[in-house]
Amino acid sequence: MKETRLKAPAKVNLFLEVTGKRKDGYHDLATIFARIALCDELRLKKTSGPGVRLAVTDKANLALSKPEDNIVHKAALKFFEAFRIKPAVEIKLLKRIPVGAGLGGGSSDAAAALKGLCRLYGVSLGRNLKKLSAIALELGSDVPFFLGDTAFAAGTGRGEVLKPVRFRGRLPALVLVYPGTPVYTGPVYRALKPVPPAEAAANAVKFKKFIKAIGSGMPVESWGELLFNRLEGPVLPACKAVRRAKEDLVRAGVKAVLMSGSGSSVFALVPGAAAAAELAKKAGKPGRKIFLTNFC
């Protein structure tokens, strides 16, 4: 194979509790990942000349001065080193997923690069999953989720201990609001306050209940009471744009509204496309980007 193309989908977190801080500086999580249809795209092509060449078409808010700083470039170098292959590839990245939005765009791009290079060089993803998962985790805590192909997954550890969750019933539509302001993960985690033990225990029960509810085909009207994101605590008071985006969605009468990841995107879950289109009109304001999308 000389060329391959892949989509790199975004994600939202339907549930995110921080269960502790690790000795390695990361945090332990209990989260529910959900893959959505908003995506970046990658095209990988073998070249005659050596090295990794990356070209980015930026339709988001990417602000990297050099291609070498992009996580896709880093993923490619790690792949070639791990499998002892001389790099000779051109990668074109079409970037749509906003950066600093809590949607895992960079992580998804990195995973897509690894999967694309496996295709291009005849490396079995299944037989080399352990090695590829280790590379993925080096690149970022969300990358292992995107290395798989499940729509929903419960994540523990740093988020890399994954258990697929099968959904039954009709899936809701999503209205995703990017408020125009990125939020970066490091400062958010540093601003976290300790969680009272009783609250942590209650959320552990809610986490398990949510996983069971998804598997039983819970209607979207019931999702709101189970959605949770610990990282809203430090973000919403500090970032007016994120707070107002969530307030606007709630004010529109939607019960299932949550910030994704460490922000800054906020999503609302509604029964179908017509309701999503109506909500998008209400949520649209200068500086915001509104995405109508769905789980995939």
C-alpha positions as CSV (number, residue, x, y, z in Angstrom):
1,M,0.0,0.0,0.0
2,K,1.3,3.4,-1.0
3,E,-1.4,5.7,0.4
4,T,-4.2,5.6,3.0
5,R,-6.8,8.0,4.4
6,L,-8.4,8.0,7.8
7,K,-10.8,10.1,9.8
8,A,-9.9,11.1,13.3
9,P,-13.1,11.6,15.3
10,A,-13.5,13.8,18.4
11,K,-14.9,12.6,21.7
12,V,-16.9,14.0,24.6
13,N,-16.8,12.8,28.2
14,L,-20.2,11.9,29.5
15,F,-18.8,11.4,33.0
16,L,-15.5,12.4,34.5
17,E,-14.5,12.1,38.1
18,V,-10.9,12.6,39.3
19,T,-10.4,9.8,41.8
20,G,-6.9,10.6,42.9
21,K,-3.4,12.0,42.1
22,R,-0.7,9.5,41.0
23,K,3.0,9.4,41.9
24,D,3.8,10.0,38.3
25,G,2.0,13.4,38.4
26,Y,-1.0,12.3,36.4
27,H,-4.5,11.8,37.9
28,D,-6.6,8.7,38.2
29,L,-10.0,9.0,36.5
30,A,-13.3,7.4,36.2
31,T,-14.7,8.5,32.8
32,I,-17.1,7.6,30.0
33,F,-15.7,8.4,26.6
34,A,-18.1,8.8,23.7
35,R,-16.9,9.1,20.1
36,I,-18.6,11.7,17.9
37,A,-18.8,12.4,14.2
38,L,-16.9,15.7,14.2
39,C,-13.5,14.7,12.8
40,D,-10.2,15.7,11.5
41,E,-8.8,13.8,8.4
42,L,-5.4,12.4,7.7
43,R,-3.8,11.2,4.4
44,L,-0.6,9.3,4.6
45,K,1.6,8.5,1.6
46,K,4.9,6.8,1.2
47,T,7.6,8.9,-0.3
48,S,10.9,8.2,-2.0
49,G,12.8,10.7,0.2
50,P,13.6,10.0,3.9
51,G,11.9,11.5,6.9
52,V,8.4,12.5,8.1
53,R,6.8,15.4,6.3
54,L,3.7,16.9,7.8
55,A,1.5,19.5,6.2
56,V,-1.5,20.9,8.1
57,T,-4.6,22.6,6.7
58,D,-5.9,24.4,9.7
59,K,-9.7,25.0,9.8
60,A,-9.6,25.1,13.6
61,N,-7.5,27.2,15.9
62,L,-4.2,25.4,15.7
63,A,-1.3,27.6,16.7
64,L,1.9,25.6,16.2
65,S,4.9,27.3,14.7
66,K,6.5,24.1,13.3
67,P,5.1,20.8,12.0
68,E,7.6,19.0,14.3
69,D,5.6,20.3,17.3
70,N,2.4,18.5,16.2
71,I,1.5,15.3,18.0
72,V,1.0,13.6,14.6
73,H,4.7,14.1,13.8
74,K,5.7,12.9,17.2
75,A,3.4,9.8,16.8
76,A,5.0,9.0,13.4
77,L,8.5,9.2,14.8
78,K,7.6,6.9,17.7
79,F,6.0,4.4,15.3
80,F,9.1,4.2,13.1
81,E,11.4,3.9,16.1
82,A,9.3,1.1,17.7
83,F,9.1,-1.0,14.6
84,R,12.6,-0.2,13.3
85,I,11.3,1.1,10.0
86,K,13.1,3.9,8.1
87,P,10.7,6.8,7.9
88,A,9.7,8.0,4.4
89,V,6.2,9.3,4.6
90,E,4.2,12.4,3.9
91,I,1.2,13.1,6.1
92,K,-1.5,15.7,5.3
93,L,-3.7,16.7,8.3
94,L,-7.0,18.5,7.8
95,K,-7.7,20.1,11.2
96,R,-11.4,20.8,12.0
97,I,-11.6,19.9,15.7
98,P,-10.9,23.0,17.9
99,V,-7.8,22.9,20.0
100,G,-8.2,23.4,23.8
101,A,-11.8,22.3,23.5
102,G,-11.9,19.1,25.6
103,L,-12.7,17.1,22.5
104,G,-9.5,15.0,22.2
105,G,-8.6,16.2,18.7
106,G,-4.9,16.0,19.0
107,S,-5.1,12.6,20.7
108,S,-7.4,11.3,18.0
109,D,-5.0,12.6,15.3
110,A,-2.1,10.8,17.0
111,A,-4.1,7.5,17.1
112,A,-5.1,7.9,13.5
113,A,-1.5,8.4,12.5
114,L,-0.5,5.2,14.3
115,K,-3.3,3.2,12.6
116,G,-2.6,4.7,9.2
117,L,1.1,3.9,9.5
118,C,0.2,0.3,10.4
119,R,-1.9,0.1,7.2
120,L,0.8,1.7,5.1
121,Y,3.6,-0.6,6.3
122,G,1.7,-3.8,6.8
123,V,2.0,-3.8,10.6
124,S,-0.8,-5.8,12.2
125,L,-2.6,-3.5,14.8
126,G,-4.1,-6.6,16.5
127,R,-0.9,-8.5,16.9
128,N,1.0,-5.4,18.0
129,L,-1.7,-3.8,20.1
130,K,0.3,-3.9,23.3
131,K,3.3,-2.1,21.8
132,L,1.0,0.4,20.0
133,S,-1.0,1.0,23.2
134,A,2.2,1.8,25.0
135,I,3.2,4.3,22.3
136,A,-0.3,5.8,22.5
137,L,-0.1,6.3,26.3
138,E,3.3,8.0,25.9
139,L,1.7,10.5,23.6
140,G,-1.3,11.2,25.9
141,S,-3.9,9.7,28.2
142,D,-6.7,9.9,25.7
143,V,-4.8,8.4,22.8
144,P,-5.5,4.7,23.8
145,F,-9.3,5.3,23.5
146,F,-8.9,6.5,20.0
147,L,-6.7,3.6,19.1
148,G,-9.7,1.3,19.5
149,D,-12.9,1.5,17.6
150,T,-15.7,1.5,20.2
151,A,-18.3,4.3,20.3
152,F,-18.5,4.3,24.1
153,A,-15.9,3.1,26.7
154,A,-15.5,3.4,30.4
155,G,-12.0,4.5,31.3
156,T,-10.1,4.2,34.6
157,G,-6.4,4.6,35.5
158,R,-5.2,7.6,33.5
159,G,-8.1,6.8,31.2
160,E,-6.2,4.1,29.4
161,V,-7.8,1.1,31.2
162,L,-10.7,0.8,28.9
163,K,-13.9,-1.3,28.9
164,P,-16.2,-1.0,25.9
165,V,-19.8,0.0,26.7
166,R,-22.5,-1.1,24.3
167,F,-25.4,1.2,23.8
168,R,-29.0,0.0,23.3
169,G,-31.9,2.1,22.1
170,R,-32.0,5.4,20.2
171,L,-29.0,7.6,20.4
172,P,-29.5,11.3,21.1
173,A,-28.2,14.1,18.8
174,L,-25.5,16.5,20.1
175,V,-25.3,20.3,19.9
176,L,-21.7,21.1,20.6
177,V,-20.7,24.7,21.5
178,Y,-17.1,25.8,21.3
179,P,-17.1,29.2,23.0
180,G,-14.1,30.6,21.0
181,T,-11.8,30.4,24.0
182,P,-9.4,27.4,24.5
183,V,-8.8,25.9,27.9
184,Y,-5.6,24.0,28.6
185,T,-5.6,20.9,30.7
186,G,-2.6,21.5,33.0
187,P,-3.8,24.5,34.9
188,V,-7.3,23.0,35.3
189,Y,-5.9,19.9,37.1
190,R,-3.6,22.1,39.2
191,A,-6.6,24.1,40.3
192,L,-8.6,21.1,41.5
193,K,-9.6,20.9,45.1
194,P,-9.7,17.7,47.1
195,V,-13.0,15.7,46.8
196,P,-14.8,15.0,50.0
197,P,-14.9,11.2,50.6
198,A,-18.7,11.0,50.8
199,E,-19.0,12.8,47.4
200,A,-16.4,10.6,45.8
201,A,-18.2,7.5,47.0
202,A,-21.5,8.7,45.7
203,N,-20.0,9.5,42.3
204,A,-18.4,6.0,42.1
205,V,-21.9,4.6,42.4
206,K,-23.2,7.1,39.8
207,F,-20.4,6.1,37.4
208,K,-21.4,2.4,37.6
209,K,-25.1,3.3,37.3
210,F,-24.4,5.4,34.2
211,I,-22.6,2.5,32.5
212,K,-25.5,0.1,33.2
213,A,-28.0,2.7,32.0
214,I,-26.2,3.2,28.7
215,G,-26.3,-0.6,28.2
216,S,-30.0,-0.8,28.9
217,G,-31.0,1.9,26.4
218,M,-31.7,4.7,28.8
219,P,-33.7,7.5,27.1
220,V,-32.0,10.8,26.6
221,E,-34.4,12.5,29.0
222,S,-32.8,10.6,31.8
223,W,-29.2,11.4,30.9
224,G,-29.1,14.8,32.6
225,E,-29.2,13.4,36.1
226,L,-26.2,11.2,35.5
227,L,-23.9,13.5,33.5
228,F,-21.0,14.7,35.6
229,N,-17.7,16.4,35.1
230,R,-15.4,17.2,38.1
231,L,-13.4,19.6,36.0
232,E,-16.3,22.0,35.7
233,G,-15.4,23.0,39.3
234,P,-12.2,24.9,38.4
235,V,-13.2,25.9,34.8
236,L,-16.7,27.4,35.0
237,P,-15.9,30.1,37.7
238,A,-12.7,31.1,35.9
239,C,-13.8,31.1,32.3
240,K,-16.8,33.3,31.5
241,A,-17.2,32.1,27.9
242,V,-17.5,28.5,29.0
243,R,-19.9,29.3,31.8
244,R,-22.2,31.4,29.6
245,A,-22.2,28.7,26.9
246,K,-23.5,26.2,29.4
247,E,-25.9,28.6,30.9
248,D,-27.4,29.4,27.5
249,L,-28.0,25.7,26.8
250,V,-29.6,25.1,30.2
251,R,-31.7,28.3,29.8
252,A,-33.0,26.9,26.5
253,G,-34.6,24.1,28.4
254,V,-32.1,21.3,27.8
255,K,-31.6,19.0,30.9
256,A,-28.6,17.1,29.6
257,V,-25.8,19.6,29.3
258,L,-22.1,19.2,30.3
259,M,-18.6,20.6,29.6
260,S,-16.4,18.0,27.9
261,G,-13.1,17.0,29.4
262,S,-11.2,20.0,30.7
263,G,-13.1,22.3,28.4
264,S,-13.8,24.5,26.7
265,S,-16.5,22.9,24.7
266,V,-20.0,22.4,26.2
267,F,-22.5,19.9,24.7
268,A,-26.2,19.3,24.9
269,L,-28.0,16.1,24.2
270,V,-31.4,16.3,22.5
271,P,-33.8,13.7,21.1
272,G,-33.2,14.2,17.4
273,A,-32.0,16.4,14.5
274,A,-34.9,18.8,14.5
275,A,-34.5,19.6,18.2
276,A,-30.7,20.0,17.6
277,A,-31.2,22.5,14.8
278,E,-33.6,24.6,16.9
279,L,-31.2,24.6,19.8
280,A,-28.3,25.5,17.6
281,K,-30.1,28.7,16.5
282,K,-30.6,29.7,20.2
283,A,-27.0,28.9,21.2
284,G,-25.4,30.8,18.3
285,K,-23.6,33.9,19.4
286,P,-20.6,36.0,18.0
287,G,-17.3,34.2,18.6
288,R,-18.8,30.8,19.1
289,K,-18.7,27.7,16.8
290,I,-21.7,25.5,16.9
291,F,-21.4,21.9,15.7
292,L,-24.5,19.6,15.0
293,T,-23.2,16.1,15.4
294,N,-23.9,12.6,16.7
295,F,-22.3,9.6,18.3
296,C,-20.5,7.3,16.0
